[in-house]
Amino acid sequence: MGEPVSQQTREIYWRENRRLMLILGFFWFVVSLGCGVLWVEPLNHIQMGGFKLGFWFAQQGAIYSFILLTFIYALAMARLEKRLGLEEPDE
């Protein structure tokens, strides 16, 4: 088993985790609600692959964005854990 984690390390970890989740949640909100619902009419004037961009965001773009944000979150958390010395040991 590993060493106990200090209170300061825990505070840094959760503060950074909350900050990252708020930032990524904001982008998810903008893409899913903004591009897929609120700004669909202006975006529909732009074509992407033969489809109107607003329609594309409502049907597929928000899902692709969510998947991308998930990967960004995983990479950022891996970096944070490595920086704080919390990464899983290699076996």
DSSP file (Angstrom, degrees, kcal/mol; ACC not computed):
  #  RESIDUE AA STRUCTURE BP1 BP2  ACC     N-H-->O    O-->H-N    N-H-->O    O-->H-N    TCO  KAPPA ALPHA  PHI   PSI    X-CA   Y-CA   Z-CA
    1    1 A M              0   0    0      0, 0.0     2,-0.0     0, 0.0     0, 0.0   0.000 360.0 360.0 360.0 153.4    0.0    0.0    0.0
    2    2 A G        -     0   0    0      1,-0.2     3,-0.1     3,-0.0     0, 0.0  -0.199 360.0 -82.8 -82.8 176.9    1.0    3.6   -0.6
    3    3 A E        -     0   0    0      1,-0.1    -1,-0.2    -2,-0.0     2,-0.1  -0.406  54.2 -91.9 -74.7 153.9    1.7    6.3    1.8
    4    4 A P        -     0   0    0      0, 0.0     2,-0.4     0, 0.0    -1,-0.1  -0.381  43.0-117.5 -64.0 146.4   -1.1    8.4    3.3
    5    5 A V        -     0   0    0     -3,-0.1    81,-0.0     1,-0.1     2,-0.0  -0.703  28.0-117.7 -89.7 136.2   -1.9   11.5    1.3
    6    6 A S     >  -     0   0    0     -2,-0.4     4,-2.1     1,-0.1     5,-0.1  -0.289  18.8-117.9 -70.8 157.4   -1.5   14.8    3.0
    7    7 A Q  H  > S+     0   0    0      1,-0.2     4,-2.3     2,-0.2     5,-0.2   0.869 115.5  54.8 -62.2 -37.9   -4.4   17.1    3.6
    8    8 A Q  H  > S+     0   0    0      2,-0.2     4,-2.3     1,-0.2    -1,-0.2   0.905 107.3  49.5 -64.2 -41.8   -2.8   19.8    1.5
    9    9 A T  H  > S+     0   0    0      2,-0.2     4,-2.7     1,-0.2    -2,-0.2   0.904 110.6  50.9 -63.9 -41.2   -2.4   17.4   -1.5
   10   10 A R  H  X S+     0   0    0     -4,-2.1     4,-2.6     2,-0.2     5,-0.3   0.915 110.2  49.2 -61.4 -43.3   -6.1   16.4   -1.1
   11   11 A E  H  X S+     0   0    0     -4,-2.3     4,-2.3     2,-0.2    -2,-0.2   0.914 112.6  46.9 -64.1 -43.1   -7.1   20.1   -1.2
   12   12 A I  H  X S+     0   0    0     -4,-2.3     4,-2.6     2,-0.2     5,-0.3   0.932 112.4  51.3 -62.4 -45.6   -5.0   20.8   -4.3
   13   13 A Y  H  X S+     0   0    0     -4,-2.7     4,-2.3     1,-0.2    -2,-0.2   0.938 114.8  40.4 -58.3 -50.6   -6.4   17.7   -6.0
   14   14 A W  H  X S+     0   0    0     -4,-2.6     4,-2.6     2,-0.2    -1,-0.2   0.844 113.6  53.7 -73.0 -32.6  -10.1   18.5   -5.4
   15   15 A R  H  X S+     0   0    0     -4,-2.3     4,-2.2    -5,-0.3    -1,-0.2   0.942 113.8  42.4 -63.9 -46.1   -9.6   22.2   -6.1
   16   16 A E  H  X S+     0   0    0     -4,-2.6     4,-2.6    -5,-0.2    -2,-0.2   0.875 113.6  53.1 -66.6 -38.2   -8.0   21.4   -9.5
   17   17 A N  H  X S+     0   0    0     -4,-2.3     4,-2.5    -5,-0.3    -2,-0.2   0.936 111.1  45.6 -63.0 -47.3  -10.6   18.7  -10.2
   18   18 A R  H  X S+     0   0    0     -4,-2.6     4,-2.3     2,-0.2    -2,-0.2   0.908 112.7  51.1 -62.7 -42.1  -13.5   21.1   -9.5
   19   19 A R  H  X S+     0   0    0     -4,-2.2     4,-2.2     1,-0.2    -2,-0.2   0.935 112.1  46.3 -60.9 -46.9  -11.9   23.8  -11.6
   20   20 A L  H  X S+     0   0    0     -4,-2.6     4,-2.8     1,-0.2     5,-0.3   0.905 111.9  50.9 -62.9 -42.4  -11.4   21.4  -14.5
   21   21 A M  H  X S+     0   0    0     -4,-2.5     4,-2.4     1,-0.2    -1,-0.2   0.875 110.1  50.0 -65.3 -36.5  -15.0   20.1  -14.3
   22   22 A L  H  X S+     0   0    0     -4,-2.3     4,-2.0     2,-0.2    -1,-0.2   0.914 112.9  46.3 -66.5 -42.6  -16.4   23.6  -14.3
   23   23 A I  H  X S+     0   0    0     -4,-2.2     4,-1.9     2,-0.2    -2,-0.2   0.956 117.2  42.2 -64.2 -50.5  -14.4   24.6  -17.4
   24   24 A L  H  X S+     0   0    0     -4,-2.8     4,-2.4     1,-0.2    -2,-0.2   0.872 113.0  54.2 -66.9 -36.1  -15.2   21.4  -19.3
   25   25 A G  H  X S+     0   0    0     -4,-2.4     4,-2.5    -5,-0.3    -1,-0.2   0.872 105.8  53.6 -63.8 -37.0  -18.9   21.5  -18.1
   26   26 A F  H  X S+     0   0    0     -4,-2.0     4,-2.6     2,-0.2    -2,-0.2   0.939 110.4  45.8 -61.7 -47.0  -19.1   25.1  -19.5
   27   27 A F  H  X S+     0   0    0     -4,-1.9     4,-2.5     1,-0.2     5,-0.2   0.891 112.1  51.6 -64.8 -38.3  -17.9   23.9  -22.9
   28   28 A W  H  X S+     0   0    0     -4,-2.4     4,-2.9     2,-0.2     5,-0.3   0.916 111.2  48.2 -62.3 -42.9  -20.2   21.0  -22.8
   29   29 A F  H  X>S+     0   0    0     -4,-2.5     4,-2.2     2,-0.2     5,-1.4   0.924 111.9  49.1 -62.4 -46.1  -23.1   23.3  -22.0
   30   30 A V  I  <>S+     0   0    0     -4,-2.6     5,-1.9     3,-0.2     6,-0.2   0.919 117.3  40.7 -61.7 -44.7  -22.2   25.7  -24.8
   31   31 A V  I  <>S+     0   0    0     -4,-2.5     5,-0.8     3,-0.2    -2,-0.2   0.945 121.4  39.5 -71.2 -47.4  -21.9   23.0  -27.4
   32   32 A S  I  <5S+     0   0    0     -4,-2.9     4,-0.3    -5,-0.2    -3,-0.2   0.959 133.1  19.6 -72.9 -50.2  -24.9   20.9  -26.4
   33   33 A L  I  X>S+     0   0    0     -4,-2.2     5,-2.4    -5,-0.3     4,-1.6   0.910 130.3  43.8 -85.8 -45.5  -27.4   23.6  -25.6
   34   34 A G  I  4XS+     0   0    0     -5,-1.4     5,-3.4     3,-0.2    -3,-0.2   0.983 124.6  29.2 -64.8 -60.2  -25.9   26.6  -27.4
   35   35 A C  I  4<S+     0   0    0     -5,-1.9    23,-0.3     1,-0.2    22,-0.2   0.809 127.2  44.0 -73.9 -29.6  -24.9   25.1  -30.7
   36   36 A G  I  4<S+     0   0    0     -5,-0.8    -1,-0.2    -4,-0.3    -2,-0.2   0.704 135.0   2.6 -89.4 -19.9  -27.7   22.4  -30.7
   37   37 A V  I ><5S+     0   0    0     -4,-1.6     3,-0.8    20,-0.0     4,-0.3   0.656 126.7  43.3-130.4 -57.9  -30.6   24.5  -29.6
   38   38 A L  I 3 <S+     0   0    0     -5,-2.4     3,-0.3     1,-0.2    -3,-0.2   0.896 125.1  27.9 -70.5 -42.7  -30.1   28.2  -29.0
   39   39 A W  T 3><S+     0   0    0     -5,-3.4     4,-1.9    -6,-0.3    -1,-0.2   0.026  83.9 116.7-108.3  26.8  -28.0   29.2  -32.0
   40   40 A V  H <> S+     0   0    0     -3,-0.8     4,-1.7     1,-0.2    14,-0.4   0.880  72.2  54.3 -65.8 -38.0  -29.3   26.5  -34.4
   41   41 A E  H  4 S+     0   0    0     -4,-0.3     4,-0.4    -3,-0.3     3,-0.2   0.951 111.4  42.2 -64.8 -50.3  -30.8   29.0  -36.9
   42   42 A P  H >4 S+     0   0    0      0, 0.0     3,-1.2     0, 0.0    -1,-0.2   0.898 115.6  51.3 -63.1 -36.0  -27.6   31.0  -37.5
   43   43 A L  H >< S+     0   0    0     -4,-1.9     3,-1.8     1,-0.2    10,-0.9   0.786  96.2  69.3 -70.4 -25.4  -25.5   27.8  -37.6
   44   44 A N  T 3< S+     0   0    0     -4,-1.7    -1,-0.2     1,-0.3    -3,-0.1   0.632  85.0  70.0 -69.2 -11.7  -27.8   26.3  -40.2
   45   45 A H  T <  S+     0   0    0     -3,-1.2     2,-0.4    -4,-0.4    -1,-0.3   0.594  90.8  74.1 -77.1 -10.0  -26.6   28.9  -42.7
   46   46 A I  S <  S-     0   0    0     -3,-1.8     7,-2.9    -4,-0.1     2,-0.4  -0.888  76.1-146.5-105.9 132.7  -23.3   26.9  -42.7
   47   47 A Q  E     -A   52   0A   0     -2,-0.4     2,-0.4     5,-0.2     5,-0.2  -0.788  15.1-177.9 -99.1 141.0  -23.0   23.6  -44.4
   48   48 A M  E >  S-A   51   0A   0      3,-3.3     3,-1.5    -2,-0.4    -2,-0.0  -0.918  75.6 -19.6-139.1 111.5  -20.8   20.7  -43.1
   49   49 A G  T 3  S-     0   0    0     -2,-0.4     3,-0.1     1,-0.3    -2,-0.0   0.819 127.6 -52.5  62.4  31.0  -20.6   17.5  -45.1
   50   50 A G  T 3  S+     0   0    0      1,-0.3     2,-0.3     0, 0.0    -1,-0.3   0.436 121.3 101.2  85.7  -0.9  -23.9   18.4  -46.9
   51   51 A F  E <  S-A   48   0A   0     -3,-1.5    -3,-3.3     2,-0.0    -1,-0.3  -0.854  82.0-101.2-116.1 152.4  -25.7   19.0  -43.6
   52   52 A K  E  >  -A   47   0A   0     -2,-0.3     4,-2.5    -5,-0.2    -5,-0.2  -0.506  31.5-129.1 -69.1 138.9  -26.6   22.2  -41.9
   53   53 A L  H  > S+     0   0    0     -7,-2.9     4,-2.6   -10,-0.9    -9,-0.2   0.858 106.1  52.9 -63.9 -37.8  -24.2   22.9  -39.0
   54   54 A G  H  > S+     0   0    0    -14,-0.4     4,-2.1    -8,-0.3    -1,-0.2   0.916 111.5  46.6 -62.6 -42.8  -27.0   23.5  -36.4
   55   55 A F  H  > S+     0   0    0      2,-0.2     4,-2.1     1,-0.2     5,-0.2   0.908 111.1  52.8 -63.3 -42.4  -28.6   20.2  -37.3
   56   56 A W  H  X>S+     0   0    0     -4,-2.5     4,-3.4     1,-0.2     5,-2.7   0.921 109.6  48.0 -61.5 -44.8  -25.2   18.4  -37.2
   57   57 A F  I  <>S+     0   0    0     -4,-2.6     5,-2.0     3,-0.2     6,-0.2   0.907 112.2  49.7 -62.4 -41.0  -24.5   19.8  -33.7
   58   58 A A  I  <5S+     0   0    0     -4,-2.1    -1,-0.2   -23,-0.3    -2,-0.2   0.861 122.5  32.0 -66.3 -34.5  -27.9   18.7  -32.5
   59   59 A Q  I  <5S-     0   0    0     -4,-2.1    -2,-0.2    -5,-0.1    -3,-0.2   0.875 142.7 -10.3 -92.5 -41.5  -27.5   15.2  -33.9
   60   60 A Q  I  X5S+     0   0    0     -4,-3.4     4,-2.5    -5,-0.2     3,-0.3   0.668 114.2  74.2-131.0 -35.0  -23.9   14.3  -33.7
   61   61 A G  I  ><S+     0   0    0     -5,-2.7     4,-2.6     1,-0.2    -4,-0.2   0.862  97.5  51.5 -59.2 -40.4  -21.6   17.3  -32.8
   62   62 A A  H  ><S+     0   0    0     -5,-2.0     4,-2.2    -6,-0.3    -1,-0.2   0.886 111.1  48.8 -65.6 -37.1  -22.7   17.4  -29.1
   63   63 A I  H  > S+     0   0    0     -3,-0.3     4,-2.3    -6,-0.2    -2,-0.2   0.936 112.4  47.2 -67.4 -46.1  -21.9   13.7  -28.7
   64   64 A Y  H  X S+     0   0    0     -4,-2.5     4,-2.4     1,-0.2    -2,-0.2   0.901 112.2  51.1 -61.3 -40.0  -18.5   14.1  -30.4
   65   65 A S  H  X S+     0   0    0     -4,-2.6     4,-2.7    -5,-0.2    -1,-0.2   0.910 108.6  51.2 -63.2 -42.0  -17.8   17.1  -28.2
   66   66 A F  H  X S+     0   0    0     -4,-2.2     4,-1.9     2,-0.2    -2,-0.2   0.905 110.4  48.9 -62.8 -41.8  -18.7   15.1  -25.1
   67   67 A I  H  X S+     0   0    0     -4,-2.3     4,-1.9     2,-0.2    -1,-0.2   0.920 112.0  49.1 -63.3 -43.7  -16.4   12.3  -26.0
   68   68 A L  H  X S+     0   0    0     -4,-2.4     4,-2.4     1,-0.2    -2,-0.2   0.913 110.3  50.7 -61.7 -43.3  -13.5   14.8  -26.7
   69   69 A L  H  X S+     0   0    0     -4,-2.7     4,-2.4     1,-0.2    -1,-0.2   0.847 106.9  55.3 -64.1 -33.5  -14.1   16.5  -23.4
   70   70 A T  H  X S+     0   0    0     -4,-1.9     4,-2.3     2,-0.2    -1,-0.2   0.916 109.4  46.0 -64.3 -43.5  -14.0   13.1  -21.6
   71   71 A F  H  X S+     0   0    0     -4,-1.9     4,-2.5     2,-0.2     5,-0.2   0.902 111.8  51.6 -65.9 -40.5  -10.6   12.4  -23.1
   72   72 A I  H  X S+     0   0    0     -4,-2.4     4,-2.6     1,-0.2    -2,-0.2   0.916 110.3  49.6 -61.1 -43.0   -9.4   15.9  -22.2
   73   73 A Y  H  X S+     0   0    0     -4,-2.4     4,-2.6     2,-0.2     5,-0.2   0.928 110.7  49.3 -61.7 -45.7  -10.6   15.3  -18.6
   74   74 A A  H  X S+     0   0    0     -4,-2.3     4,-2.0     1,-0.2    -2,-0.2   0.913 113.7  45.7 -62.0 -43.4   -8.8   11.9  -18.4
   75   75 A L  H  X S+     0   0    0     -4,-2.5     4,-2.2     2,-0.2    -1,-0.2   0.918 113.6  48.9 -66.0 -43.4   -5.5   13.4  -19.7
   76   76 A A  H  X S+     0   0    0     -4,-2.6     4,-2.3    -5,-0.2    -2,-0.2   0.899 112.3  48.0 -65.1 -40.0   -5.7   16.4  -17.5
   77   77 A M  H  X S+     0   0    0     -4,-2.6     4,-2.8     2,-0.2    -1,-0.2   0.877 109.1  53.6 -69.1 -36.3   -6.4   14.3  -14.4
   78   78 A A  H  X S+     0   0    0     -4,-2.0     4,-2.1    -5,-0.2    -2,-0.2   0.912 110.6  47.5 -62.4 -41.5   -3.5   11.9  -15.2
   79   79 A R  H  X S+     0   0    0     -4,-2.2     4,-2.7     2,-0.2    -2,-0.2   0.920 112.4  49.1 -63.6 -43.8   -1.2   14.9  -15.4
   80   80 A L  H  X S+     0   0    0     -4,-2.3     4,-2.2     1,-0.2    -2,-0.2   0.926 111.3  49.0 -62.4 -44.8   -2.5   16.3  -12.1
   81   81 A E  H  X>S+     0   0    0     -4,-2.8     5,-3.6     1,-0.2     6,-0.8   0.886 112.6  48.3 -62.9 -38.5   -2.1   12.9  -10.4
   82   82 A K  H ><5S+     0   0    0     -4,-2.1     3,-0.7     3,-0.2    -1,-0.2   0.913 110.7  51.0 -66.9 -41.6    1.4   12.6  -11.8
   83   83 A R  H 3<5S+     0   0    0     -4,-2.7    -2,-0.2     1,-0.2    -1,-0.2   0.863 115.6  42.0 -63.3 -36.1    2.3   16.1  -10.6
   84   84 A L  H 3<5S-     0   0    0     -4,-2.2    -1,-0.2    -5,-0.2    -2,-0.2   0.464 115.0-114.3 -90.4  -2.0    1.0   15.4   -7.1
   85   85 A G  T <<5S+     0   0    0     -3,-0.7    -3,-0.2    -4,-0.6    -4,-0.1   0.816  82.3 120.2  75.2  30.8    2.6   11.9   -7.0
   86   86 A L      < +     0   0    0     -5,-3.6    -4,-0.2    -6,-0.2    -5,-0.1   0.326  34.1 124.4-108.6   5.5   -0.8   10.1   -6.9
   87   87 A E  S    S-     0   0    0     -6,-0.8    -9,-0.0     1,-0.1    -8,-0.0  -0.260  71.6 -95.8 -68.2 155.4   -0.4    8.0  -10.0
   88   88 A E        -     0   0    0      1,-0.1    -1,-0.1     0, 0.0     2,-0.1  -0.466  44.4-110.9 -68.2 137.9   -0.8    4.3   -9.9
   89   89 A P        -     0   0    0      0, 0.0     2,-0.2     0, 0.0    -1,-0.1  -0.433  31.1-111.7 -70.4 145.1    2.5    2.4   -9.6
   90   90 A D              0   0    0      1,-0.1     0, 0.0    -2,-0.1     0, 0.0  -0.552 360.0 360.0 -74.4 139.5    3.6    0.4  -12.6
   91   91 A E              0   0    0     -2,-0.2    -1,-0.1     0, 0.0     0, 0.0   0.420 360.0 360.0-105.4 360.0    3.6   -3.3  -12.0
